[in-house]
């Protein structure tokens, strides 16, 4: 969620920066070109004022040689030629003063003429119509072949008698524009970095309550019912959500406690009447005539089964109310002790019980609770294992936890059944003929969860079930 929220914020920021930066870059390029255009128009106006002919007829006659120009015009003509050459040498700009028909009056370089096509020809025609170049095509850093052509009409007595035409190289202008674009880009990059840092802080502030709520929800879903959301920062809506979550968790815990108390009380209250009932059945059996042993045996069997269910319910209620304190425990020694305790049962059922693991395996567990959970798993494995099969216990020390895996060769469970294994009173429909209450694995899971451990199920090929009891490894400080 954090990455998605950051992606949305950064995408919006990129759109905002692009919406601001692109028009700004275009405006910078247009402003620089406008400044150059204004400079060229001013220069062209100065050259137009220095033109040595004052009238259209006198100009045409002087240029054609039909009229002797005035001595002052000749000197001004030479001065204009020299000024045009100096201007070209100083600025590198092609410049020329042309008659209406395109004939040159003064040009630099000397062989430069009016362009035949393109914007230069268009600008020259506009000048003949009495309009100055005011909107030449924009020059961009990626258009080095484009020159900046400016045409200014020379007007005498209301008529256009000549045109001042200049063609400026754009290398320096493109370099300036590119440099300013780089400055704009650097500014936007800096703004993007700042926006990224602010977005990270914003997402942290917004999602901190969400992460806390997610952890608390996961803890409650895995059986840690005392998990709560600590008050913290974030938007007010999420703070209210965290408060509501805590209230909901309190109500759920209260309802579960009431349910567990009811189960424990009911099981306890039912044990005494059941014991008395079984005693009366035994006394009644002593008075019955011969031939009724089969019916009496069925009654005894159902009574014993009911007593076992009540014992398991009491065991489950006790496990759910337990608040053990995990301590560093040698699970290898504990597992070996439980194997020795269950070996007579395994021998009686014709099942081989094998243990394998390291000499020392320290884990954070409640020894009594872990032993009881292991007993429930071993009872289940020996109950479903066929005669002549093997039940194997493997103790493994992993990076963060210590795991004890009990594998049998019984009928196992399907994928759908594995998802329900460990639920209260659940038994596979294929195993209904096997004696049991369906609470053994539930008790094991409850005992492990109370001590910070976990219980997992996996299939064994070709047949069988592997049950893994895992607890965290102790910290180095605790081990020392």
C-alpha positions in Angstrom: 0.0 0.0 0.0 2.9 2.3 0.8 4.4 1.9 -2.7 1.0 2.4 -4.4 0.4 5.6 -2.4 3.9 6.9 -3.1 3.4 6.1 -6.8 0.1 8.1 -6.9 1.7 11.1 -5.1 4.8 11.1 -7.3 2.7 10.7 -10.5 0.6 13.8 -9.5 3.8 15.7 -8.6 5.3 14.8 -12.0 2.2 16.1 -13.7 2.3 19.3 -11.8 6.0 19.9 -12.5 5.5 19.1 -16.2 2.5 21.4 -16.4 4.6 24.2 -14.8 8.0 23.4 -16.4 7.1 22.9 -20.0 5.3 26.2 -20.4 8.1 27.9 -18.5 10.7 26.4 -20.8 8.8 27.5 -23.9 8.4 31.0 -22.4 12.1 31.2 -21.7 13.0 30.3 -25.3 10.4 32.7 -26.7 11.6 35.6 -24.5 15.2 35.1 -25.5 14.2 35.0 -29.2 12.0 38.1 -28.7 15.0 40.0 -27.3 17.2 39.0 -30.2 14.4 40.0 -32.7 14.0 43.4 -31.0 17.8 44.0 -31.2 17.8 43.1 -34.9 14.8 45.4 -35.6 16.6 48.3 -33.8 19.7 47.7 -35.9 17.7 47.5 -39.1 15.9 50.7 -38.2 19.3 52.4 -37.7 20.6 51.2 -41.1 17.3 52.4 -42.7 17.9 55.9 -41.3 21.5 56.0 -42.7 20.3 55.1 -46.3 21.8 58.0 -48.5 18.8 58.4 -50.8 15.7 60.5 -49.7 13.2 59.6 -52.4 12.1 56.7 -54.5 12.9 58.3 -57.9 16.3 59.6 -56.8 17.2 56.3 -55.3 16.2 54.4 -58.5 18.1 56.9 -60.6 21.2 56.8 -58.5 21.3 53.0 -58.5 20.7 52.7 -62.2 23.3 55.4 -63.0 20.7 57.7 -64.7 21.2 60.4 -62.1 24.3 61.8 -60.5 24.0 61.4 -56.8 24.7 64.3 -54.5 28.2 64.5 -53.0 26.8 64.0 -49.5 24.9 60.9 -50.6 28.1 59.4 -51.9 30.0 59.8 -48.7 27.0 58.5 -46.7 26.9 55.6 -49.1 30.5 54.6 -48.5 30.0 55.1 -44.7 26.9 52.8 -44.9 28.9 50.1 -46.8 31.6 50.2 -44.2 29.1 50.1 -41.3 27.4 47.0 -42.9 30.8 45.2 -43.2 31.8 46.1 -39.6 28.4 44.9 -38.3 28.8 41.6 -40.0 32.4 41.2 -38.8 31.4 42.1 -35.2 28.2 40.1 -34.8 28.5 37.5 -37.5 25.1 38.5 -38.8 24.4 38.5 -42.5 22.9 41.9 -43.3 21.9 43.6 -46.5 19.9 46.5 -47.9 18.0 45.6 -51.0 15.8 47.3 -53.5 12.2 46.2 -54.0 13.3 43.9 -56.8 15.9 42.3 -54.7 18.9 44.1 -56.1 21.5 44.7 -53.4 22.4 48.2 -52.2 24.8 47.2 -49.5 25.4 43.7 -48.2 27.8 41.8 -46.0 29.1 39.4 -47.0 29.2 40.9 -50.5 27.7 37.9 -52.2 24.7 37.5 -50.0 21.3 37.9 -51.7 17.7 37.7 -50.8 16.7 34.0 -50.0 14.7 32.4 -52.7 12.5 30.3 -50.4 11.7 29.7 -46.8 11.0 32.2 -44.0 13.6 34.6 -45.5 11.6 35.1 -48.7 8.4 35.4 -46.7 9.9 38.0 -44.4 11.2 40.0 -47.4 7.8 39.9 -49.0 6.2 41.1 -45.8 8.6 44.0 -45.7 7.7 45.0 -49.2 4.1 45.1 -48.0 5.2 47.5 -45.3 5.3 45.1 -42.3 8.2 44.3 -40.1 9.2 40.8 -39.1 7.4 40.3 -35.8 6.9 36.6 -35.5 9.7 34.5 -37.0 9.6 30.7 -36.4 10.7 29.7 -32.9 14.3 28.5 -32.7 14.8 25.5 -30.4 18.0 23.9 -29.1 17.3 20.9 -31.4 17.0 23.1 -34.6 20.6 24.2 -35.3 19.9 24.6 -39.0 17.3 27.3 -38.5 18.5 30.9 -38.7 16.7 34.0 -37.4 15.8 36.1 -40.4 14.4 39.7 -39.8 13.2 42.1 -42.5 12.4 45.8 -42.0 10.9 48.0 -44.7 12.6 51.4 -45.6 9.8 53.9 -46.0 10.2 57.3 -47.8 7.2 59.5 -48.3 4.9 56.7 -47.4 6.4 54.2 -49.9 8.6 51.2 -49.3 11.7 52.0 -51.2 14.0 49.3 -49.8 14.3 46.4 -47.3 16.9 45.9 -44.6 17.3 42.1 -44.3 19.4 40.3 -41.6 20.0 36.7 -41.0 21.4 35.9 -37.5 23.1 32.7 -36.5 21.3 31.0 -33.5 24.1 29.1 -31.9 24.6 31.5 -29.0 20.9 31.8 -28.5 20.3 28.1 -28.5 23.2 27.7 -26.0 21.6 30.3 -23.7 18.2 28.6 -23.9 19.6 25.2 -23.2 21.5 26.5 -20.2 18.4 28.1 -18.8 16.5 24.9 -19.5 19.1 23.0 -17.5 18.6 25.4 -14.7 14.9 24.9 -14.8 15.4 21.1 -15.0 17.7 21.2 -12.0 15.2 23.2 -10.1 12.4 20.8 -11.0 14.7 17.9 -10.0 15.3 19.5 -6.6 11.6 20.1 -6.3 11.0 16.4 -7.1 13.5 15.3 -4.5 11.9 17.5 -1.9 8.4 16.3 -3.0 9.7 12.7 -2.7 10.9 13.3 0.8 7.7 15.0 1.8 5.7 12.2 0.1 7.6 9.6 2.1 7.0 11.4 5.3 3.3 11.9 4.4 2.8 8.3 3.6 4.6 7.2 6.8 2.3 9.6 8.8 -0.8 8.3 7.0 0.1 4.6 7.0 1.6 4.3 10.5 -1.8 3.6 12.1 -2.7 1.3 9.2 0.4 -0.8 9.7 -0.2 -0.9 13.5 -3.8 -2.0 12.9 -2.6 -4.6 10.4 -0.2 -6.1 12.9 -2.8 -6.1 15.6 -5.3 -7.8 13.3 -2.8 -10.4 12.3 -2.0 -11.1 16.0 -5.6 -11.5 16.9 -6.2 -13.7 13.8 -3.4 -16.0 15.0 -4.7 -16.3 18.5 -2.9 -13.4 20.3 -6.1 -11.9 21.7 -4.3 -9.4 23.9 -3.0 -7.4 20.9 -4.2 -3.8 20.7 -3.5 -0.7 18.6 -1.4 1.8 20.6 -2.5 5.4 20.3 -0.4 7.3 17.8 -0.3 9.8 15.0 -2.0 9.8 11.7 -5.2 11.3 10.3 -8.1 11.6 12.8 -10.2 9.2 10.8 -7.5 6.4 11.2 -7.2 7.3 14.9 -10.9 6.8 15.4 -10.6 3.5 13.5 -7.9 2.3 15.8 -10.0 3.2 18.8 -13.0 1.4 17.4 -10.8 -1.6 16.7 -9.6 -1.8 20.3 -13.2 -1.6 21.5 -14.2 -4.4 19.1 -11.2 -6.5 20.2 -12.2 -6.0 23.9 -15.8 -7.1 23.1 -14.5 -10.2 21.2 -12.2 -11.2 24.0 -15.0 -10.7 26.6 -17.3 -12.9 24.5 -14.6 -15.6 24.1 -13.8 -15.5 27.8 -17.5 -16.0 28.6 -17.7 -18.8 26.1 -14.6 -20.5 27.5 -15.8 -20.1 31.0 -19.2 -21.6 30.1 -17.5 -24.6 28.4 -15.2 -25.1 31.4 -18.0 -24.8 33.9 -20.4 -27.0 31.9 -17.7 -29.7 31.5 -16.8 -29.6 35.2 -20.5 -29.7 36.2 -21.2 -32.6 33.9 -18.3 -34.7 35.1 -19.8 -35.5 38.6 -23.3 -36.5 37.3 -21.6 -38.6 34.6 -19.4 -40.4 37.1 -22.4 -41.1 39.3 -24.3 -42.3 36.2 -21.5 -44.7 35.3 -21.4 -46.0 38.8 -25.1 -46.7 38.8 -24.7 -48.5 35.5 -22.1 -50.7 37.0 -24.3 -51.5 40.0 -27.2 -52.1 37.7 -25.1 -54.5 35.6 -24.4 -56.5 38.7 -28.1 -57.1 39.2 -29.0 -57.9 35.6 -29.3 -61.5 34.6 -26.8 -63.1 32.2 -27.2 -62.4 28.5 -27.3 -58.6 28.8 -23.5 -58.0 28.8 -23.5 -56.7 25.3 -26.0 -53.9 26.0 -24.2 -53.1 29.2 -20.9 -52.9 27.4 -22.3 -50.5 24.9 -23.5 -48.2 27.7 -20.1 -48.4 29.4 -18.3 -47.5 26.1 -20.5 -44.5 25.4 -20.1 -43.3 29.0 -16.3 -43.6 28.8 -16.4 -41.7 25.4 -18.4 -39.0 26.9 -16.1 -38.7 29.9 -13.1 -38.4 27.5 -14.8 -35.6 25.6 -15.5 -33.8 28.8 -11.8 -34.2 29.8 -10.7 -32.9 26.5 -13.0 -29.9 26.9 -11.6 -29.2 30.3 -8.1 -29.5 28.9 -8.9 -27.1 26.0 -10.5 -24.6 28.4 -7.4 -24.8 30.7 -5.1 -24.3 27.7 -7.0 -21.3 26.5 -6.9 -19.7 30.0 -3.2 -20.4 30.5 -0.8 -17.6 30.4 2.6 -19.4 30.3 5.9 -17.7 30.5 8.2 -19.1 27.8 11.7 -19.9 28.9 14.8 -21.3 27.3 14.1 -25.0 27.0 16.1 -27.9 25.5 13.5 -29.2 23.1 15.8 -32.1 22.1 15.8 -33.5 25.6 12.1 -32.8 26.1 11.2 -34.5 22.8 13.4 -37.5 23.7 11.6 -37.8 27.1 8.2 -37.8 25.4 9.4 -40.4 23.0 10.4 -42.7 25.8 7.1 -42.1 27.5 5.1 -43.0 24.4 7.3 -45.9 23.3 5.3 -48.6 25.2 2.1 -47.5 23.5 3.9 -47.6 20.1 5.2 -51.1 20.8 1.7 -52.2 21.8 0.4 -51.0 18.5 3.3 -52.4 16.5 4.6 -49.0 15.4 8.2 -48.0 15.3 8.9 -44.7 17.1 12.1 -43.0 16.0 13.8 -39.8 17.1 16.4 -37.7 15.3 18.0 -34.3 16.0 20.9 -32.5 17.5 22.1 -33.0 21.1 20.9 -29.5 22.1 18.1 -27.4 20.7 17.2 -24.4 22.8 13.8 -22.8 22.2 11.6 -20.3 24.0 8.7 -22.5 25.2 6.7 -23.5 28.2 8.0 -27.0 29.0 4.7 -28.3 30.3 2.6 -26.7 27.5 5.0 -27.9 24.8 5.1 -31.4 26.2 1.3 -31.5 26.4 1.1 -30.3 22.8 3.6 -32.9 21.7 1.7 -35.6 23.5 -1.5 -34.6 21.6 0.3 -34.8 18.3 2.0 -38.2 19.1 -1.3 -39.6 20.3 -2.9 -38.6 17.0 0.1 -40.1 14.9 0.0 -43.4 16.8 -3.8 -43.6 16.5 -3.8 -43.3 12.7 -0.6 -45.0 12.0 -1.0 -48.6 10.6 0.6 -51.6 12.3 4.2 -52.0 11.1 4.6 -48.4 10.1 7.0 -45.8 11.5 6.4 -42.5 13.4 9.4 -40.2 13.1 10.3 -37.2 15.2 12.8 -34.7 13.7 14.1 -31.8 15.8 15.6 -29.0 13.6 17.3 -25.8 14.8 16.6 -23.1 12.2 17.7 -19.5 12.0 14.8 -18.0 13.9 13.0 -21.0 15.4 13.3 -24.5 16.6 10.9 -27.0 15.0 9.8 -30.5 16.0 8.2 -32.4 13.1 6.1 -35.5 13.8 5.6 -37.6 10.6 3.4 -40.7 10.4 2.4 -43.1 7.6 -1.3 -42.9 8.2 -4.0 -42.1 5.6 -3.2 -38.4 5.8 -5.4 -35.5 4.8 -6.5 -33.9 1.6 -5.7 -30.2 0.8 -9.2 -29.2 1.8 -8.9 -31.2 5.1 -5.5 -29.7 5.8 -7.1 -26.2 5.9 -9.4 -27.4 8.7 -7.0 -29.5 10.7 -6.8 -28.2 14.2 -10.3 -26.8 14.3 -12.4 -27.7 17.4 -14.4 -30.9 17.1 -13.5 -31.3 13.4 -12.6 -34.8 12.2 -12.2 -36.0 8.7 -15.3 -37.9 7.4 -12.9 -40.7 6.4 -11.8 -41.2 10.0 -15.1 -41.2 11.9 -14.6 -44.8 12.9 -11.4 -43.9 14.8 -11.9 -43.2 18.5 -11.4 -39.5 19.4 -13.1 -36.2 20.2 -11.6 -34.0 17.6 -10.0 -31.8 20.2 -6.4 -33.1 20.5 -4.9 -31.0 17.8 -6.9 -28.0 18.9 -5.4 -28.3 22.4 -1.9 -28.6 20.9 -2.4 -25.5 18.8 -3.8 -23.5 21.7 -0.9 -24.5 24.0 1.7 -23.5 21.4 0.0 -20.2 20.5 -0.2 -19.3 24.2 3.6 -19.8 24.4 4.4 -17.8 21.2 4.7 -20.9 19.0 2.9 -22.3 16.0 1.4 -25.5 14.7 1.5 -26.4 10.9 0.3 -29.4 8.9 1.7 -30.8 5.6 1.2 -34.0 3.6 3.7 -36.8 3.5 4.3 -38.8 0.4 3.1 -41.4 -0.5 0.7 -41.2 2.5 0.8 -39.7 5.9 0.7 -36.4 7.8 3.5 -34.2 9.1 2.8 -31.9 12.0 5.4 -29.3 12.9 5.5 -27.7 16.3 7.7 -24.5 16.2 8.8 -22.1 18.8 11.2 -19.0 18.6 14.8 -19.4 19.4 16.0 -17.4 22.5 17.9 -14.2 22.2 21.6 -14.2 22.7 21.2 -12.3 25.9 18.8 -14.8 27.3 21.0 -17.7 26.2 23.9 -16.2 28.0 
